[in-house]
């Protein structure tokens, strides 16, 4: 399977923005991202470095601890979410760029607390 490089930058940090996360993973149409800034610019490249999709300063509406980043053709779209069962098994990128797989998620109905498990492996 082919790999992708996901680069997430906060356009509001420093003079030219700041890198939030950069990670490599198996190609996917949807990547979960933890604790994203209010706006983020996302660039997705293939393993040869060719840009396949981009999202400029995407925001996701109401703040949530996770966001789904969707590849829609050559665009990246964002949806802030409380993960649900459909997200189990999805890759999730953390600040800094570590990528794992979401294994468990639960949250209080009011969003005041949540518990989650992520599995990390040395395979892309």
N, C-alpha and C positions, 0 to 999 in steps of 0.2 A: 504494500500500500504506500502511496506517496505521502510526503510530509508537507506541512505548511508552517510558515513563520507568521505569528500574530504579533504585531507591534501596536501598543496602546500608549498614546501620549496625552498628557493633560495640557491643553492649549493655554490654560490660564497660569501655568507655572513658569516663573522666570521670564526672561525677555522673549525667548523663542519656544517656550513650552518646556515640559519636563517629561522624560520617559517615565511611564507608570509601570509597564510590564512589557517584556519581550520573551516569547516562549515558542518552542517548536513542538509540534504534535502531529499525530496522524490527521490527514485531511478530514475536515468536518464541515457540515453546513451550519452547525450551531455550537457556539462555545459559551459556557457560563463564565462570568467574571465576577470576582468578589470585591466588594468595597470600591467600586469605580468612583472617580470624581464626577461632579455634576455634568460636565461635558468631557468628551474624550474623542480623539481622532484615532481611527483604527486603520491600519494597513495590513493586508493579508498578502503574503507572497508565497510562491511555490518553492520547492526545494532548490531550484536554480536561481532564485532571487527575483523572478518576474512577478510584478504586482498583478494579482488576480482580482482584488476587490479593495475598496477604500470607503471609509465613512468619515466625513469632515465634521468635527465638533458635534457628534451625535449625543443627544440626551435621551433620557428614558422616562420622563415624567416624574411621578411621585417617587421619592427616595425609597429604596429597598436595599437589603444587604447583598443581593445578587442581581445580575443582569444577564439576559440572553442576548448574545450578539449573533445575528443571523446573516448568512451570506445570501444575498438576493441578486443574482447575476453578478455584476461588477460593483455592487454597493454593499455596504455593511449597515444593518439596521439594529437598533437597540430597543430592548424591552426590559424595564426594571421589574423584577418579580420576587415573589416568595416562591422558591422552587416547589414543585409538586412531583408526584410519582413519575411523570413523563420525563423528568430531568435526571432520574437515577441512571447512572451509567454514562452520563455525558461528561466530557472533559470540562474542567474548571481551571481557570488561570487566576493565580493570586498576585497581589502587588509584588513586583520584582520579577515575575515571569515563571515561577514554578508552576507546572501543570500537573494536575492529578485527575482522578475520576471521582465524581460524586457518588457515594455509596449510601448515604442516609441523610435525610433532612426532616426536621419537625420544627414547628413554631407555634407560639401562642396565637390565638385568633386576633388579639389586639396588636401583635407584632412586638410586644415588650420583651420577648425572649425567644431564642432559637437554639437548636442543637444540630450539629451536622458532623458527618464523617467523610473524609476524603482519603483515597488510597493513592500513594505515590509509587512509581516504579521507574527503573532506569531505562525503560523502553519508550521510544517516541510513539 
